[in-house]
Amino acid sequence: MRVYIVMMLQFIIWSGYSLIEWLSKHDQLIYKVIMFFVFFYLAFLIGNKVTKSARKTLFVTALSLVIYTSIHYTLELFIP
């Protein structure tokens, strides 16, 4: 159940990242990369607080990022 909660919280975090990236579309690439690492660290910290396992948190964070990215780009193909 904890993994499910972490996945949902991280989907919210990735959605926030997508919104902020969309709002800052004129920023340079380096700032977007820094912003990604800040959101990744935030997702990792929140996940680690819930699961209390760094290895499990890293796996769940990477998995949620892959799932969210694949859904995001799949929907972008069908909804321009």
MMTF fields as JSON, N, C-alpha, C and O atoms, coordinates in Angstrom:
{
  "mmtfVersion": "1.0.0",
  "mmtfProducer": "UNKNOWN",
  "numBonds": 319,
  "numAtoms": 320,
  "numGroups": 80,
  "numChains": 1,
  "numModels": 1,
  "chainsPerModel": [1],
  "groupsPerChain": [80],
  "chainIdList": ["A"],
  "bondAtomList": [4, 2, 8, 6, 12, 10, 16, 14, 20, 18, 24, 22, 28, 26, 32, 30, 36, 34, 40, 38, 44, 42, 48, 46, 52, 50, 56, 54, 60, 58, 64, 62, 68, 66, 72, 70, 76, 74, 80, 78, 84, 82, 88, 86, 92, 90, 96, 94, 100, 98, 104, 102, 108, 106, 112, 110, 116, 114, 120, 118, 124, 122, 128, 126, 132, 130, 136, 134, 140, 138, 144, 142, 148, 146, 152, 150, 156, 154, 160, 158, 164, 162, 168, 166, 172, 170, 176, 174, 180, 178, 184, 182, 188, 186, 192, 190, 196, 194, 200, 198, 204, 202, 208, 206, 212, 210, 216, 214, 220, 218, 224, 222, 228, 226, 232, 230, 236, 234, 240, 238, 244, 242, 248, 246, 252, 250, 256, 254, 260, 258, 264, 262, 268, 266, 272, 270, 276, 274, 280, 278, 284, 282, 288, 286, 292, 290, 296, 294, 300, 298, 304, 302, 308, 306, 312, 310, 316, 314],
  "bondOrderList": [1, 1, 1, 1, 1, 1, 1, 1, 1, 1, 1, 1, 1, 1, 1, 1, 1, 1, 1, 1, 1, 1, 1, 1, 1, 1, 1, 1, 1, 1, 1, 1, 1, 1, 1, 1, 1, 1, 1, 1, 1, 1, 1, 1, 1, 1, 1, 1, 1, 1, 1, 1, 1, 1, 1, 1, 1, 1, 1, 1, 1, 1, 1, 1, 1, 1, 1, 1, 1, 1, 1, 1, 1, 1, 1, 1, 1, 1, 1],
  "groupList": [{"groupName": "MET", "atomNameList": ["N", "CA", "C", "O"], "elementList": ["N", "C", "C", "O"], "formalChargeList": [0, 0, 0, 0], "bondAtomList": [1, 0, 2, 1, 3, 2], "bondOrderList": [1, 1, 2], "singleLetterCode": "M", "chemCompType": "L-PEPTIDE LINKING"}, {"groupName": "ARG", "atomNameList": ["N", "CA", "C", "O"], "elementList": ["N", "C", "C", "O"], "formalChargeList": [0, 0, 0, 0], "bondAtomList": [1, 0, 2, 1, 3, 2], "bondOrderList": [1, 1, 2], "singleLetterCode": "R", "chemCompType": "L-PEPTIDE LINKING"}, {"groupName": "VAL", "atomNameList": ["N", "CA", "C", "O"], "elementList": ["N", "C", "C", "O"], "formalChargeList": [0, 0, 0, 0], "bondAtomList": [1, 0, 2, 1, 3, 2], "bondOrderList": [1, 1, 2], "singleLetterCode": "V", "chemCompType": "L-PEPTIDE LINKING"}, {"groupName": "TYR", "atomNameList": ["N", "CA", "C", "O"], "elementList": ["N", "C", "C", "O"], "formalChargeList": [0, 0, 0, 0], "bondAtomList": [1, 0, 2, 1, 3, 2], "bondOrderList": [1, 1, 2], "singleLetterCode": "Y", "chemCompType": "L-PEPTIDE LINKING"}, {"groupName": "ILE", "atomNameList": ["N", "CA", "C", "O"], "elementList": ["N", "C", "C", "O"], "formalChargeList": [0, 0, 0, 0], "bondAtomList": [1, 0, 2, 1, 3, 2], "bondOrderList": [1, 1, 2], "singleLetterCode": "I", "chemCompType": "L-PEPTIDE LINKING"}, {"groupName": "LEU", "atomNameList": ["N", "CA", "C", "O"], "elementList": ["N", "C", "C", "O"], "formalChargeList": [0, 0, 0, 0], "bondAtomList": [1, 0, 2, 1, 3, 2], "bondOrderList": [1, 1, 2], "singleLetterCode": "L", "chemCompType": "L-PEPTIDE LINKING"}, {"groupName": "GLN", "atomNameList": ["N", "CA", "C", "O"], "elementList": ["N", "C", "C", "O"], "formalChargeList": [0, 0, 0, 0], "bondAtomList": [1, 0, 2, 1, 3, 2], "bondOrderList": [1, 1, 2], "singleLetterCode": "Q", "chemCompType": "L-PEPTIDE LINKING"}, {"groupName": "PHE", "atomNameList": ["N", "CA", "C", "O"], "elementList": ["N", "C", "C", "O"], "formalChargeList": [0, 0, 0, 0], "bondAtomList": [1, 0, 2, 1, 3, 2], "bondOrderList": [1, 1, 2], "singleLetterCode": "F", "chemCompType": "L-PEPTIDE LINKING"}, {"groupName": "TRP", "atomNameList": ["N", "CA", "C", "O"], "elementList": ["N", "C", "C", "O"], "formalChargeList": [0, 0, 0, 0], "bondAtomList": [1, 0, 2, 1, 3, 2], "bondOrderList": [1, 1, 2], "singleLetterCode": "W", "chemCompType": "L-PEPTIDE LINKING"}, {"groupName": "SER", "atomNameList": ["N", "CA", "C", "O"], "elementList": ["N", "C", "C", "O"], "formalChargeList": [0, 0, 0, 0], "bondAtomList": [1, 0, 2, 1, 3, 2], "bondOrderList": [1, 1, 2], "singleLetterCode": "S", "chemCompType": "L-PEPTIDE LINKING"}, {"groupName": "GLY", "atomNameList": ["N", "CA", "C", "O"], "elementList": ["N", "C", "C", "O"], "formalChargeList": [0, 0, 0, 0], "bondAtomList": [1, 0, 2, 1, 3, 2], "bondOrderList": [1, 1, 2], "singleLetterCode": "G", "chemCompType": "PEPTIDE LINKING"}, {"groupName": "GLU", "atomNameList": ["N", "CA", "C", "O"], "elementList": ["N", "C", "C", "O"], "formalChargeList": [0, 0, 0, 0], "bondAtomList": [1, 0, 2, 1, 3, 2], "bondOrderList": [1, 1, 2], "singleLetterCode": "E", "chemCompType": "L-PEPTIDE LINKING"}, {"groupName": "LYS", "atomNameList": ["N", "CA", "C", "O"], "elementList": ["N", "C", "C", "O"], "formalChargeList": [0, 0, 0, 0], "bondAtomList": [1, 0, 2, 1, 3, 2], "bondOrderList": [1, 1, 2], "singleLetterCode": "K", "chemCompType": "L-PEPTIDE LINKING"}, {"groupName": "HIS", "atomNameList": ["N", "CA", "C", "O"], "elementList": ["N", "C", "C", "O"], "formalChargeList": [0, 0, 0, 0], "bondAtomList": [1, 0, 2, 1, 3, 2], "bondOrderList": [1, 1, 2], "singleLetterCode": "H", "chemCompType": "L-PEPTIDE LINKING"}, {"groupName": "ASP", "atomNameList": ["N", "CA", "C", "O"], "elementList": ["N", "C", "C", "O"], "formalChargeList": [0, 0, 0, 0], "bondAtomList": [1, 0, 2, 1, 3, 2], "bondOrderList": [1, 1, 2], "singleLetterCode": "D", "chemCompType": "L-PEPTIDE LINKING"}, {"groupName": "ALA", "atomNameList": ["N", "CA", "C", "O"], "elementList": ["N", "C", "C", "O"], "formalChargeList": [0, 0, 0, 0], "bondAtomList": [1, 0, 2, 1, 3, 2], "bondOrderList": [1, 1, 2], "singleLetterCode": "A", "chemCompType": "L-PEPTIDE LINKING"}, {"groupName": "ASN", "atomNameList": ["N", "CA", "C", "O"], "elementList": ["N", "C", "C", "O"], "formalChargeList": [0, 0, 0, 0], "bondAtomList": [1, 0, 2, 1, 3, 2], "bondOrderList": [1, 1, 2], "singleLetterCode": "N", "chemCompType": "L-PEPTIDE LINKING"}, {"groupName": "THR", "atomNameList": ["N", "CA", "C", "O"], "elementList": ["N", "C", "C", "O"], "formalChargeList": [0, 0, 0, 0], "bondAtomList": [1, 0, 2, 1, 3, 2], "bondOrderList": [1, 1, 2], "singleLetterCode": "T", "chemCompType": "L-PEPTIDE LINKING"}, {"groupName": "PRO", "atomNameList": ["N", "CA", "C", "O"], "elementList": ["N", "C", "C", "O"], "formalChargeList": [0, 0, 0, 0], "bondAtomList": [1, 0, 2, 1, 3, 2], "bondOrderList": [1, 1, 2], "singleLetterCode": "P", "chemCompType": "L-PEPTIDE LINKING"}],
  "groupTypeList": [0, 1, 2, 3, 4, 2, 0, 0, 5, 6, 7, 4, 4, 8, 9, 10, 3, 9, 5, 4, 11, 8, 5, 9, 12, 13, 14, 6, 5, 4, 3, 12, 2, 4, 0, 7, 7, 2, 7, 7, 3, 5, 15, 7, 5, 4, 10, 16, 12, 2, 17, 12, 9, 15, 1, 12, 17, 5, 7, 2, 17, 15, 5, 9, 5, 2, 4, 3, 17, 9, 4, 13, 3, 17, 5, 11, 5, 7, 4, 18],
  "groupIdList": [1, 2, 3, 4, 5, 6, 7, 8, 9, 10, 11, 12, 13, 14, 15, 16, 17, 18, 19, 20, 21, 22, 23, 24, 25, 26, 27, 28, 29, 30, 31, 32, 33, 34, 35, 36, 37, 38, 39, 40, 41, 42, 43, 44, 45, 46, 47, 48, 49, 50, 51, 52, 53, 54, 55, 56, 57, 58, 59, 60, 61, 62, 63, 64, 65, 66, 67, 68, 69, 70, 71, 72, 73, 74, 75, 76, 77, 78, 79, 80],
  "secStructList": [7, 2, 2, 2, 2, 2, 2, 2, 2, 2, 2, 2, 2, 2, 2, 2, 2, 2, 2, 2, 2, 2, 2, 6, 6, 6, 1, 7, 2, 2, 2, 2, 2, 2, 2, 2, 2, 2, 2, 2, 2, 2, 2, 2, 2, 2, 2, 2, 2, 2, 2, 7, 7, 2, 2, 2, 2, 2, 2, 2, 2, 2, 2, 2, 2, 2, 2, 2, 2, 2, 2, 2, 2, 2, 2, 2, 2, 2, 7, 7],
  "xCoordList": [0.81, 0.0, 0.861, 0.488, 2.006, 2.895, 3.437, 3.58, 3.733, 4.243, 3.188, 3.509, 1.939, 0.847, 0.724, 0.535, 0.828, 0.76, 1.922, 1.738, 3.115, 4.287, 4.119, 4.463, 3.593, 3.374, 2.395, 2.635, 1.317, 0.33, 0.927, 0.713, 1.674, 2.317, 3.328, 3.437, 4.054, 5.045, 4.405, 4.955, 3.263, 2.541, 2.095, 2.104, 1.712, 1.355, 2.578, 2.482, 3.719, 4.959, 5.348, 5.722, 5.268, 5.623, 4.639, 5.021, 3.382, 2.408, 2.759, 2.646, 3.179, 3.635, 4.86, 4.987, 5.759, 6.946, 6.553, 7.1, 5.607, 5.159, 4.519, 4.742, 3.728, 3.102, 4.146, 4.07, 5.101, 6.128, 7.021, 7.448, 7.311, 8.099, 7.339, 7.935, 6.042, 5.22, 5.193, 5.225, 5.135, 5.129, 6.473, 6.529, 7.555, 8.895, 9.458, 10.621, 8.646, 9.082, 10.158, 10.816, 10.351, 11.366, 12.689, 13.625, 12.766, 14.0, 15.052, 14.744, 16.295, 17.392, 17.339, 16.738, 17.98, 17.965, 18.591, 18.103, 19.64, 20.323, 19.394, 19.46, 18.528, 17.591, 16.518, 16.059, 16.12, 15.144, 15.747, 15.061, 17.018, 17.7, 17.831, 17.592, 18.206, 18.309, 16.946, 16.843, 15.902, 14.552, 14.138, 13.479, 14.52, 14.2, 14.855, 14.213, 16.122, 16.806, 16.218, 16.198, 15.741, 15.081, 13.796, 13.526, 13.002, 11.77, 12.06, 11.333, 13.096, 13.463, 13.872, 13.49, 14.644, 15.071, 13.875, 13.797, 12.944, 11.739, 10.911, 10.415, 10.759, 10.016, 10.714, 10.058, 12.035, 12.795, 12.64, 12.449, 12.72, 12.587, 11.211, 11.098, 10.179, 8.826, 8.631, 8.042, 9.125, 9.019, 9.787, 9.336, 10.933, 11.753, 11.109, 11.254, 10.402, 9.695, 8.588, 8.335, 7.925, 6.805, 7.296, 6.841, 8.222, 8.642, 9.73, 9.828, 10.543, 11.657, 12.692, 13.336, 12.834, 13.825, 14.368, 13.624, 15.657, 16.243, 16.221, 15.954, 16.494, 16.517, 15.129, 14.977, 14.132, 12.757, 12.294, 11.602, 12.677, 12.296, 12.908, 12.233, 14.166, 14.809, 14.137, 13.934, 13.794, 13.11, 11.733, 11.375, 10.962, 9.608, 9.658, 8.819, 10.626, 10.757, 11.105, 10.523, 12.036, 12.393, 11.215, 10.954, 10.516, 9.355, 8.242, 7.647, 7.96, 6.905, 7.291, 6.433, 8.568, 9.028, 8.874, 8.437, 9.224, 9.083, 7.617, 7.259, 6.771, 5.341, 4.744, 4.006, 5.051, 4.482, 4.971, 4.186, 6.244, 6.789, 6.159, 5.826, 5.994, 5.39, 3.937, 3.497, 3.19, 1.802, 1.761, 0.938, 2.641, 2.681, 2.947, 2.242, 3.95, 4.284, 3.298, 3.111, 2.667, 1.639, 0.421, -0.124, 0.003, -1.12, -0.781, -1.652, 0.477, 0.902, 0.796, 0.594, 0.929, 0.789, -0.657, -0.914, -1.593, -3.003, -3.696, -4.68, -3.184, -3.773, -2.685, -1.873, -2.655, -1.576, -1.654, -0.81],
  "yCoordList": [-1.186, 0.0, 1.26, 2.277, 1.184, 2.351, 2.689, 3.86, 1.667, 1.9, 2.603, 3.501, 2.198, 2.837, 4.316, 5.163, 4.625, 6.011, 6.82, 7.956, 6.232, 6.922, 7.172, 8.248, 6.188, 6.371, 7.516, 8.339, 7.585, 8.649, 10.016, 10.983, 10.093, 11.363, 11.787, 12.968, 10.826, 11.158, 11.531, 12.357, 10.95, 11.391, 12.844, 13.607, 13.218, 14.613, 15.503, 16.588, 15.053, 15.831, 15.958, 17.044, 14.865, 14.934, 15.803, 16.457, 15.816, 16.7, 18.16, 19.009, 18.442, 19.791, 20.182, 21.323, 19.228, 19.493, 19.811, 20.732, 19.048, 19.295, 20.668, 21.369, 21.052, 22.371, 23.479, 24.437, 23.359, 24.392, 24.411, 25.482, 23.257, 23.222, 23.895, 24.596, 23.684, 24.324, 25.84, 26.59, 26.298, 27.732, 28.379, 29.574, 27.614, 28.165, 27.667, 27.27, 27.687, 27.144, 27.988, 27.52, 29.217, 30.071, 30.06, 30.771, 29.264, 29.179, 28.35, 27.569, 28.547, 27.783, 26.342, 26.052, 25.457, 24.033, 23.747, 22.878, 24.444, 24.174, 24.41, 23.69, 25.415, 25.689, 24.611, 24.273, 24.073, 22.985, 21.712, 20.962, 21.47, 20.3, 20.44, 19.485, 21.614, 21.851, 21.678, 21.082, 22.197, 22.068, 20.592, 20.177, 19.797, 18.372, 17.692, 16.904, 17.989, 17.353, 17.79, 17.002, 19.027, 19.476, 18.685, 18.249, 18.497, 17.731, 16.255, 15.61, 15.715, 14.317, 14.131, 13.149, 15.065, 14.994, 15.119, 14.417, 16.011, 16.166, 14.889, 14.462, 14.277, 13.016, 11.922, 11.113, 11.898, 10.89, 11.091, 10.125, 12.336, 12.609, 12.217, 11.588, 12.59, 12.25, 10.731, 10.17, 10.08, 8.624, 7.94, 6.936, 8.477, 7.885, 8.06, 7.198, 9.164, 9.366, 8.335, 7.879, 7.966, 7.026, 5.579, 4.816, 5.195, 3.789, 3.44, 2.292, 4.416, 4.214, 3.214, 2.508, 3.171, 2.307, 3.026, 3.3, 3.328, 4.098, 3.307, 3.876, 2.022, 1.205, 1.113, 1.277, 0.852, 0.764, 2.12, 2.191, 3.192, 4.528, 4.872, 5.447, 4.534, 4.82, 4.041, 4.579, 2.796, 1.988, 2.564, 2.698, 2.905, 3.428, 4.794, 5.084, 5.631, 6.944, 6.809, 7.498, 5.938, 5.724, 5.127, 5.514, 4.199, 3.582, 4.601, 4.629, 5.428, 6.429, 7.453, 7.943, 7.776, 8.71, 8.114, 8.801, 6.853, 6.187, 6.074, 6.34, 5.683, 5.548, 6.907, 7.03, 7.925, 9.244, 9.799, 10.38, 9.627, 10.13, 9.415, 10.051, 8.119, 7.385, 7.792, 7.941, 7.972, 8.432, 9.846, 10.159, 10.698, 12.095, 12.199, 12.924, 11.486, 11.583, 10.823, 11.189, 9.775, 9.074, 9.98, 10.062, 10.655, 11.573, 12.775, 13.322, 13.181, 14.312, 13.964, 14.855, 12.696, 12.281, 12.42, 12.826, 12.083, 12.091, 13.423, 13.755, 14.188, 15.492, 16.548, 16.765, 17.199, 18.17, 19.414, 20.299],
  "zCoordList": [0.0, 0.0, 0.0, -0.585, 0.657, 0.697, -0.688, -1.041, -1.459, -2.813, -3.656, -4.434, -3.505, -4.234, -3.855, -4.728, -2.578, -2.115, -2.685, -3.122, -2.678, -3.222, -4.711, -5.2, -5.441, -6.887, -7.14, -8.024, -6.398, -6.586, -6.256, -6.986, -5.157, -4.801, -5.866, -6.198, -6.389, -7.401, -8.728, -9.457, -9.063, -10.255, -10.101, -11.067, -8.899, -8.645, -8.818, -9.391, -8.328, -8.467, -9.937, -10.38, -10.703, -12.128, -12.899, -13.869, -12.481, -13.126, -12.85, -13.734, -11.635, -11.301, -12.106, -12.549, -12.291, -13.111, -14.553, -15.16, -15.099, -16.472, -16.602, -17.589, -15.615, -15.639, -15.589, -16.358, -14.708, -14.583, -15.812, -16.241, -16.387, -17.614, -18.758, -19.576, -18.811, -19.84, -19.639, -20.614, -18.387, -18.113, -18.409, -18.699, -18.342, -18.577, -19.904, -19.976, -20.944, -22.236, -22.903, -23.833, -22.45, -23.056, -22.29, -22.655, -21.243, -20.462, -21.195, -22.095, -20.784, -21.368, -20.858, -19.824, -21.607, -21.288, -19.923, -19.2, -19.56, -18.29, -17.104, -16.108, -17.211, -16.122, -16.035, -14.944, -17.178, -17.179, -16.587, -15.892, -16.862, -16.295, -14.784, -14.045, -14.331, -12.889, -12.231, -11.158, -12.871, -12.341, -12.277, -11.323, -13.287, -13.265, -12.07, -11.376, -11.827, -10.703, -9.362, -8.417, -9.266, -8.035, -7.811, -6.692, -8.863, -8.733, -8.48, -7.726, -9.09, -8.843, -7.39, -6.754, -6.869, -5.474, -4.539, -3.531, -4.869, -4.067, -4.075, -3.032, -5.246, -5.346, -4.545, -3.888, -4.602, -3.856, -2.351, -1.613, -1.897, -0.466, 0.065, 1.117, -0.664, -0.221, -0.229, 0.695, -1.267, -1.324, -0.216, 0.335, 0.109, 1.165, 2.538, 3.405, 2.741, 4.012, 4.193, 5.309, 3.09, 3.183, 3.256, 4.108, 2.37, 2.314, 3.318, 3.751, 3.692, 4.632, 4.117, 4.893, 2.794, 2.169, 0.939, -0.003, 0.946, -0.153, -1.463, -2.521, -1.403, -2.617, -3.25, -4.461, -2.427, -2.926, -3.455, -4.47, -2.763, -3.191, -4.535, -5.39, -4.738, -6.017, -7.141, -8.229, -6.894, -7.906, -8.228, -9.398, -7.197, -7.403, -8.088, -8.941, -7.73, -8.352, -9.83, -10.668, -10.153, -11.559, -12.33, -13.469, -11.716, -12.364, -12.601, -13.679, -11.612, -11.784, -12.841, -13.574, -12.924, -13.955, -15.348, -16.271, -15.506, -16.808, -17.203, -18.35, -16.264, -16.569, -16.907, -17.885, -16.114, -16.368, -17.706, -18.455, -18.01, -19.271, -20.456, -21.456, -20.356, -21.473, -21.676, -22.816, -20.602, -20.735, -21.285, -22.146, -20.794, -21.228, -22.731, -23.433, -23.225, -24.642, -25.53, -26.691, -25.003, -25.773, -25.975, -27.075, -24.91, -25.024, -25.899, -26.576, -25.884, -26.714, -28.206, -29.032, -28.553, -29.947, -30.412, -31.545, -29.539, -29.924, -29.661, -30.322, -28.695, -28.375, -28.575, -27.676, -29.718, -29.997, -29.184, -29.327]
}
